[in-house]
Amino acid sequence: MSWTSILAIVLLVIIALIILVPIIILSILFFTDRKQNQHAILRNFPVLGRIRYFTEKIGPELRQYLFDDDNKGKPFTREDYLHIVLPGKYLGSVISFGSKRDFDEAGFFIRNAMFTKQVEEMRVDNTQLIETKKYIMDEDTLFARKEHTETKQVKPWLLPEEDAIVIGPNCREPFRVRSMVGQSAMSYGALGKNAITALSKGIGMAEGSWMNTGEGGVSPHHLAGGADIIAQIGSGIFGYRDAEGNFSLEKIKEKAAIPQIKAFELKLAQGAKTRGGHVEGDKVTPEIAEIRGVEVGKTINSPNRFHQFHDLPTLFNFIDQIREAGGLPVGIKIVIGSPEDAEDLARFMQESGQGPDFITLDGGEGGTGATFQDLADSVGLPLHSSIVLLNDALEKYGVRNRVKIIASGKLITSDKAAVVLALGADLINIARGFMISVGCIMAQKCSSNECPAGVATTDPKLQQGLVIDEKKFRVTNYIINLREGLFRVAAAAGIDSPTKFTDKNIVYKDDEGKVYTIENLKNK
């Protein structure tokens, strides 16, 4: 037989396989789908039903990357995402041509001054430069992208020592803060060790900021970068239990002795879940179980509230115990549900002379690794409403000067943060912005332990994709960009420091074009 004949036979076999294999596979699927009794669509429309389910499965990705416009995605738009990623990578936030904001929609606007402040007039400490790395784009075409990193000395944009925000000035060890932006609570377990370590190192390099441990306890990974720490205590009291599982003041003393830990925070509620936390069992590694004092591989559900207190008097007594034992400021994390909540808290602070050193106020729009739709969507007021209620109540009862407010709820850019500072906050917490800075792509698989970016997972194979020594610089750059932006916006508003934002610096425009001062809006 000639080589030509052999080649012809081989080609015929290949062609036959190309034709027959799909037919065989489709036939098997057709009869399999016809016989199954679980899905009506597959029984009535074999094969086509599978195409429907496949399309449905990849729908979120198709919408995110192809069909949603830059300002339509939820919980963050593509534009929001880029406002975090680009400063983290390239240390800049300059845009071209114009804003993509819909100016016909209702919203807050920062009131620009007729005569803005010059850079040299700003009250800022930029004396000690910070060494970081940023990406430089070499080539960016449809089919190729080449970039390299360069080391760069950057200004830190810190508050001067004399303008530092002091939390718990009457405590044995007050917490002096020189950055108005810090990382909101994220537990080791909700996030993997590489993500936590990269955040710790990035925040530590930026200096002046802080990171919150979340309710999972203080881990070595939180401490790895030397960042200042707010140690959160949740209703499950993870990391603060004795051998019998009871709350231990000795554990408070142990944590307070760690130089990096600057304050304690009691988590009463979180915006996305006004109840105890949740971690799936497959995320609970031996190390996490040891830190939390729980069983390996067992799903963790914290109690809906602390067993140690049940009302404001018992809460305030508990705060006093922790403050006395640790010598550090003690705060509470809450979600405001009504004007009465804010009034009751402020009134009892006045009557008792007790209370927290700071209040972390989370809006209902806040995020989480795992919660329930009904809680995330409808329980608790959003931040813009609740910050006004809390600030006004504290002012009304004359206790505002005793407590600092740390606000959180999708405050991922400096203009959003400035608005909330003007509404009454002293400091800003950010969680998901920091997650995105270390690689989160908003896959929304946080609860499954299948985060493809290695951020919200404890799976060793997935975590290896997150390179700490690369992502830590993105965290540093993101913080510095936020700080610089706050000073930039303050200068535009005619004030020499973002610590001086008040409700006089913002206005609200409704969807009919009418403009209100905040005082007008309150009386509307």
C-alpha positions in Angstrom: 0.0 0.0 0.0 1.4 3.4 -1.0 2.0 6.3 1.4 -0.6 8.2 -0.4 -3.2 5.5 0.3 -2.2 5.4 4.0 -2.5 9.1 4.3 -5.9 9.1 2.7 -7.1 6.4 5.1 -5.8 8.4 8.1 -7.5 11.5 6.9 -10.8 9.6 6.5 -10.5 8.2 10.0 -9.9 11.6 11.4 -12.8 13.1 9.5 -15.0 10.2 10.7 -14.0 10.8 14.3 -14.6 14.5 14.0 -18.1 13.7 12.7 -19.0 10.6 14.8 -17.6 11.5 18.2 -19.8 14.6 18.7 -22.8 12.6 17.4 -22.1 9.8 19.9 -21.6 12.2 22.8 -24.8 14.2 21.9 -26.8 10.9 21.6 -25.6 9.8 25.0 -26.5 13.1 26.5 -29.9 13.1 24.7 -31.0 9.7 26.1 -29.4 10.5 29.5 -31.3 13.7 29.8 -34.6 12.1 28.6 -34.4 9.5 31.3 -33.4 11.6 34.3 -36.2 12.9 36.5 -34.6 15.8 38.3 -34.8 18.6 35.7 -37.9 19.3 33.6 -36.0 21.4 31.1 -33.6 18.6 30.4 -36.4 16.0 30.0 -38.3 18.3 27.5 -35.3 19.8 25.7 -32.3 17.4 25.9 -28.9 18.9 25.2 -30.4 22.3 24.6 -31.2 22.4 28.3 -27.5 21.8 29.1 -26.6 24.8 27.0 -29.0 26.8 29.0 -27.5 25.7 32.3 -24.0 26.3 31.0 -24.9 29.8 29.9 -26.6 30.5 33.3 -23.5 29.2 35.1 -21.1 31.6 33.3 -23.6 34.5 33.3 -22.0 36.5 36.1 -18.6 36.4 34.3 -20.2 37.4 31.0 -22.1 40.3 32.6 -19.0 41.4 34.5 -16.6 41.4 31.6 -18.8 41.8 28.5 -22.3 43.1 29.0 -22.5 45.3 32.1 -21.3 48.9 31.4 -18.6 50.4 33.6 -21.1 51.8 36.2 -23.7 49.0 36.5 -22.0 46.0 38.3 -22.9 45.1 41.8 -21.8 45.2 44.6 -19.0 47.2 43.0 -18.9 48.5 39.4 -16.1 47.9 37.0 -15.2 51.6 37.4 -15.1 51.1 41.2 -12.8 48.1 40.8 -10.4 50.0 38.6 -10.3 52.9 41.1 -8.7 50.4 43.5 -6.6 48.3 41.2 -4.9 51.1 39.2 -3.6 53.1 42.1 -2.4 49.9 43.7 -0.4 48.9 40.6 0.6 52.2 39.1 0.5 54.6 42.0 -1.8 57.0 40.2 -5.5 57.9 39.8 -5.5 60.3 36.9 -8.4 59.8 34.4 -8.9 61.1 30.9 -11.7 63.0 29.1 -14.2 63.2 31.9 -16.2 61.6 34.7 -18.4 58.6 34.2 -20.7 59.5 37.1 -24.4 60.0 36.2 -24.9 63.6 37.3 -28.6 63.3 36.9 -28.8 60.9 39.8 -29.3 62.1 43.4 -26.2 62.1 45.5 -23.7 64.0 47.7 -21.2 66.6 46.2 -18.2 68.1 47.9 -18.6 71.9 48.0 -15.6 73.4 46.3 -14.1 76.7 47.6 -13.8 79.8 45.6 -10.3 80.1 46.7 -8.7 76.7 47.2 -5.7 75.8 49.4 -2.2 75.6 47.9 -0.3 72.4 48.5 2.2 74.2 50.7 -0.7 75.4 52.9 -1.8 71.9 53.8 -1.2 70.5 57.3 0.6 67.3 56.3 3.7 65.4 57.3 5.6 64.3 54.2 9.1 64.5 55.7 9.9 60.7 55.8 9.5 59.2 52.4 8.3 55.6 51.9 9.9 53.1 49.6 7.5 51.1 47.5 7.2 49.6 44.0 4.9 50.5 41.1 4.3 49.0 37.7 5.5 50.7 34.5 3.7 49.8 31.3 6.0 48.9 28.4 3.4 47.6 25.9 -0.3 47.3 26.0 -1.9 46.0 22.8 -4.9 43.7 22.1 -2.8 40.6 22.3 0.2 41.6 24.5 0.9 43.3 27.7 4.4 43.9 29.0 5.2 45.8 32.2 7.9 46.0 34.8 8.2 47.2 38.4 10.3 50.1 39.6 11.2 51.1 43.1 10.0 54.6 44.0 10.2 56.9 47.0 6.8 58.4 47.7 5.3 60.9 50.2 3.3 59.2 53.0 0.6 61.9 53.4 0.4 61.5 57.1 -1.3 63.8 59.6 1.3 65.8 61.6 1.9 64.7 65.2 0.0 67.6 66.5 -3.1 66.7 64.4 -3.0 63.0 65.3 -6.4 61.6 66.1 -6.3 60.2 69.7 -8.5 57.3 70.6 -9.0 56.8 74.3 -7.0 59.7 75.6 -7.7 58.8 79.2 -6.6 55.2 78.8 -3.2 54.0 80.1 -2.2 53.5 76.5 -4.1 55.8 74.1 -4.0 55.0 70.4 -2.6 57.9 68.3 -3.6 57.6 64.6 -1.9 59.6 61.8 -3.8 58.2 58.9 -7.5 58.7 58.5 -7.9 55.4 56.6 -7.4 51.8 57.9 -8.4 48.3 57.2 -11.7 47.1 58.4 -12.2 43.8 60.2 -11.1 40.7 58.2 -10.5 37.4 60.0 -7.8 34.8 59.4 -10.1 32.1 58.2 -12.4 34.3 56.2 -9.1 35.3 54.4 -6.1 33.1 53.9 -2.7 33.6 55.5 -1.1 35.0 52.3 -3.8 37.6 52.0 -3.6 38.6 55.7 0.2 38.7 55.6 0.3 40.8 52.4 -2.2 43.2 54.0 -0.2 43.4 57.3 3.1 44.1 55.4 1.5 46.6 53.1 -0.2 48.5 55.9 3.0 48.3 58.0 5.1 49.8 55.2 2.6 52.7 54.7 2.8 53.5 58.4 0.2 55.5 60.4 -2.7 53.2 59.4 -4.1 50.2 61.2 -5.6 46.8 60.5 -8.5 45.1 62.3 -8.2 41.4 63.0 -11.8 40.5 62.6 -13.6 38.2 65.1 -11.3 35.3 64.4 -8.6 36.3 66.8 -5.1 37.6 66.5 -3.0 35.5 64.2 0.8 35.5 63.5 -0.1 36.7 60.0 -1.8 39.8 61.3 1.3 40.6 63.2 3.8 39.7 60.4 4.1 43.2 58.9 4.4 45.3 62.0 1.1 47.2 61.4 -0.9 48.7 64.2 -3.7 46.4 65.2 -7.3 46.8 66.4 -8.1 43.4 67.9 -11.7 42.5 67.4 -13.6 40.3 69.9 -16.8 38.7 68.4 -19.7 37.0 70.1 -17.8 33.7 69.8 -14.9 35.2 71.8 -12.4 33.4 69.6 -8.9 33.8 70.9 -10.2 35.1 74.2 -11.3 31.8 75.8 -9.9 29.9 78.7 -9.6 26.1 78.7 -13.3 25.7 79.5 -14.3 28.0 76.7 -15.3 30.9 78.9 -14.2 34.5 78.3 -10.8 35.3 79.9 -9.5 38.6 81.0 -6.1 37.0 81.2 -6.3 36.6 77.4 -7.0 40.3 77.2 -3.9 41.0 79.2 -1.8 38.7 77.0 -3.0 40.4 73.8 -2.6 43.9 75.3 1.0 43.1 76.0 1.7 42.8 72.3 3.1 46.2 71.2 1.3 46.2 67.9 -2.1 45.8 69.5 -3.4 49.3 70.1 -7.1 48.8 70.9 -9.9 46.2 71.3 -13.2 46.3 69.5 -16.4 44.4 70.5 -18.3 43.4 67.5 -22.0 43.7 68.2 -23.0 43.7 64.5 -21.8 44.0 61.0 -23.5 45.7 58.1 -24.0 42.6 56.0 -24.9 40.4 58.9 -26.4 41.8 62.1 -25.7 38.5 63.8 -22.7 36.3 64.6 -20.1 35.4 62.0 -20.0 32.2 59.9 -17.1 30.2 58.5 -17.5 27.0 56.5 -15.8 23.9 57.9 -13.5 23.3 55.0 -11.9 26.7 55.7 -11.1 25.7 59.3 -7.5 24.5 59.2 -5.6 23.2 62.2 -3.9 26.5 62.7 -7.2 28.5 62.5 -8.8 26.0 64.9 -6.0 26.5 67.4 -6.2 30.3 67.2 -10.0 30.3 67.6 -10.2 27.4 70.1 -12.6 25.3 67.9 -12.6 22.0 66.1 -10.7 21.4 62.9 -12.9 21.2 59.8 -16.1 22.1 61.7 -18.4 24.9 60.5 -18.3 27.9 62.8 -21.4 29.9 63.6 -20.9 32.6 66.3 -23.8 33.3 68.6 -26.1 36.1 67.5 -24.9 38.2 70.4 -22.5 38.0 73.3 -23.5 35.9 76.3 -21.5 38.3 78.5 -24.0 41.2 78.3 -27.5 41.8 77.2 -28.2 45.6 77.4 -26.4 48.9 77.6 -25.6 48.8 81.3 -24.0 45.3 81.1 -22.3 46.2 77.8 -20.7 49.3 79.4 -19.6 47.3 82.4 -18.0 44.8 80.1 -16.2 47.5 78.3 -14.8 48.9 81.6 -13.5 45.4 82.6 -11.6 45.0 79.3 -10.3 48.6 79.4 -9.1 48.1 83.0 -7.5 44.7 82.2 -5.7 45.7 79.0 -5.1 49.4 79.5 -6.0 50.0 75.9 -9.0 51.8 74.3 -12.1 49.7 73.8 -14.7 50.3 71.1 -17.9 48.7 69.8 -18.8 47.9 66.2 -22.5 48.5 65.6 -25.2 48.9 62.9 -27.8 51.6 63.4 -31.4 50.4 62.8 -33.4 53.5 63.9 -33.0 57.0 65.4 -34.0 55.4 68.7 -30.9 53.2 68.7 -28.6 56.2 68.4 -30.5 58.2 71.0 -30.5 55.3 73.6 -26.8 54.8 73.2 -25.9 58.5 73.5 -28.3 59.1 76.4 -26.9 56.2 78.4 -23.4 57.4 77.8 -24.4 60.8 79.3 -26.3 59.3 82.2 -23.7 56.7 83.2 -20.5 58.5 82.4 -19.4 55.2 80.8 -19.1 54.1 77.2 -16.8 53.1 74.5 -13.7 55.0 73.4 -14.7 54.6 69.7 -17.7 53.4 67.8 -17.2 51.6 64.5 -20.3 52.3 62.5 -21.0 49.8 59.7 -23.6 50.6 57.0 -26.0 48.0 55.8 -24.2 48.1 52.4 -21.1 46.6 54.1 -19.6 43.3 52.9 -18.8 39.9 54.3 -17.3 36.5 53.5 -20.6 34.7 54.2 -24.1 35.8 55.2 -27.8 35.5 54.2 -29.5 37.5 51.5 -32.3 38.7 53.8 -29.8 40.1 56.3 -27.5 41.7 53.8 -30.3 43.4 51.8 -32.8 44.6 54.4 -31.5 44.6 58.0 -29.7 47.8 59.2 -29.6 51.3 57.7 -27.1 52.3 55.1 -24.1 54.4 56.2 -25.1 57.9 55.0 -28.3 57.8 57.0 -26.9 56.1 60.1 -23.8 58.3 60.4 -26.0 61.4 60.7 -28.2 59.8 63.3 -25.3 58.7 65.4 -23.3 61.9 65.2 -26.4 64.1 66.0 -27.4 61.9 68.9 -23.9 62.1 70.4 -23.8 65.9 69.9 -27.3 66.2 71.4 -26.3 64.5 74.7 -23.0 66.2 74.9 -20.8 63.1 74.6 -19.4 63.5 71.1 -16.0 64.6 72.4 -15.6 61.4 74.4 -15.8 59.0 71.5 -14.3 58.7 68.0 -16.4 57.4 65.1 -14.9 55.0 62.5 -17.2 54.6 59.5 -17.3 51.8 57.0 -19.5 50.9 54.0 -18.1 50.9 50.4 -15.8 53.9 51.1 -13.2 52.8 48.5 -12.2 56.2 47.1 -11.1 59.4 48.7 -14.2 61.4 47.6 -16.6 58.8 49.1 -14.5 58.9 52.3 -14.5 62.7 52.4 -18.3 62.8 52.2 -18.6 60.5 55.3 -16.0 62.4 57.2 -18.1 65.5 56.5 -21.2 63.8 57.8 -19.6 63.1 61.1 -17.0 60.3 61.0 -13.5 60.8 62.4 -11.9 57.8 60.6 -12.6 55.5 57.7 -12.6 51.7 57.6 -12.2 49.8 54.3 -12.4 46.0 53.8 -13.3 45.1 50.2 -11.1 47.8 48.8 -8.1 46.1 50.6 -9.3 42.7 49.4 -9.2 44.0 45.8 -5.8 45.5 46.3 -4.4 42.0 47.1 -6.0 40.4 44.1 -9.7 39.8 44.7 -11.6 39.8 41.3 -15.1 39.9 42.9 -15.8 36.3 42.0 -18.2 36.2 45.0 -16.9 32.7 46.1 -15.8 33.9 49.6 -17.9 31.4 51.5 -17.0 28.4 49.4 -13.2 28.3 50.0 -12.8 28.4 46.2 -11.6 32.0 45.7 -9.7 31.8 42.4 -7.4 34.7 43.4 -6.3 33.0 46.6 -7.7 35.8 48.8 -10.7 34.5 50.6 -9.6 30.9 50.9 -7.5 28.7 53.1 -6.8 26.2 50.3 -3.0 25.9 50.0 -3.1 25.4 46.2 -5.3 28.5 45.6 -3.3 30.6 48.1 0.0 30.0 46.3 -1.3 32.2 43.5 -1.1 35.2 45.8 2.5 36.3 46.0 2.9 38.3 49.3 6.1 40.2 48.2 4.2 41.5 45.1 0.8 42.3 46.6 2.1 44.1 49.7 3.2 47.0 47.6 -0.2 47.3 46.0 -1.7 47.6 49.5 0.9 50.4 50.4 0.2 52.2 47.2 -3.6 52.0 47.6 -3.4 53.5 51.1 -1.1 56.3 50.1 -3.2 57.2 47.1 -6.3 57.4 49.4 -4.5 59.6 51.9 -3.2 61.9 49.1 -6.7 62.0 47.7 -8.2 63.1 51.0 -5.7 66.0 51.2 -6.4 66.9 47.5 -10.2 67.0 48.1 -9.7 69.0 51.3 -7.6 71.6 49.4 -10.4 71.9 46.8 -12.9 72.4 49.6 -10.7 75.2 51.0 -9.6 73.5 54.2 -6.0 72.7 55.1 -6.6 69.2 56.5 -9.2 66.3 56.0 -9.6 66.4 59.8 -11.6 69.6 59.3 -14.3 68.3 57.0 -17.8 69.2 58.3 -21.3 69.1 56.9 -20.7 72.7 55.6 -18.3 71.2 53.1 -20.9 69.0 51.3 -24.3 69.4 49.7 -26.9 67.0 48.5 -28.5 67.2 45.0 -31.8 65.3 44.4 -32.8 63.7 41.1 -34.8 66.9 40.2 -31.7 69.1 40.4 -32.6 70.7 43.8 -29.6 71.3 46.1 -29.8 71.0 49.9 -27.3 71.8 52.6 -27.1 68.9 55.2 -29.1 71.1 57.6 -31.8 71.6 55.1 -31.8 67.9 54.3 -32.3 67.0 58.0 -35.3 69.2 58.2 -36.8 68.1 54.9 
